[in-house]
Amino acid sequence: MSNGSLVSIIMPSYNSADTIITSIKSVQSQSYTHWELLITDDNSSDNTVSLVKDIMISDSRISIEVNDINSGAGFSRNKSISRSNGKYIAFLDADDIWLPNKLSTQVAFMDETNSLFSYTAYQKFSDAGLGGVIIPPPHVTYSELLRGSVIGCLTAMFNAEVLGRQTMPLIRKRQDMGLWLKLLKICHEAQCIPEVLAQYRTDSGMSQNKLSAAKYQWRLYRDVVGLNLIKSVWYFGWYAINGFIKYRK
């Protein structure tokens, strides 16, 4: 499917040589072909950049920029967003995978329903095989998202022409949830497509270290969102409960 709105795909990478080609090929295998893949590498010390440059030779839709110093996934995603041209902005990390009908299904849904911000179900996987399926709630508001992010970054898509090319807060983790909250302040609600359209890797560095993630969740509430202490404790409790439920799936 070549007709339709341009989708800008935002991909940060850091020492991703073992996984990034599989991630890129899952984009190239999309039935919807009107996309640009904007990779920002966070100063990798392996051969991630050379692998991407090799694949770029035969696909002009892919581009890469390299950070001068290691600056974090949020900074890298923001650099890609700043050079994006698409009506829609979508996200895929360099260790995750999209199923072939991901873009066609999601673009059609957003076009037909006039949705400004959407997300989908996804499935966990690792080198050991497929894991649990995560089916998020059918819609989410700003206050509901504060209880815990139900939006998998690899499934999110928003209309940048209407909502603007919004960027992520510059914290090392949970910056994606910071962006979702910013978008929901503008559009008030995001809609879910209850179909598994992506696969989330659980055995890479990006998906590990739960204690560190909790620390950054607290920082998100206090420093980024600006909640007072009582509200931060309230929402952090919900975050912990929802995180435990999601981990068990």
Secondary structure, DSSP 8 states (H G I E B T S, - for coil): ---S--EEEEEEESS-TTTHHHHHHHHHT-S---EEEEEEE---SSSHHHHHHHHHTT-TTEEEEE-SS---HHHHHHHHHHT---SEEEE--TT-EE-TTHHHHHHHHHHHHT-SEEEEEEEEEETTEEEEEE---SEEEHHHHTT-----GGG-EEEHHHH------S-SSSHHHHHHHHHHHHHSEEEEEEEEEEEEESSSGGG--HHHHHHHHHHIIIIII---HHHHHHHHHHHHHHHHHHHH-
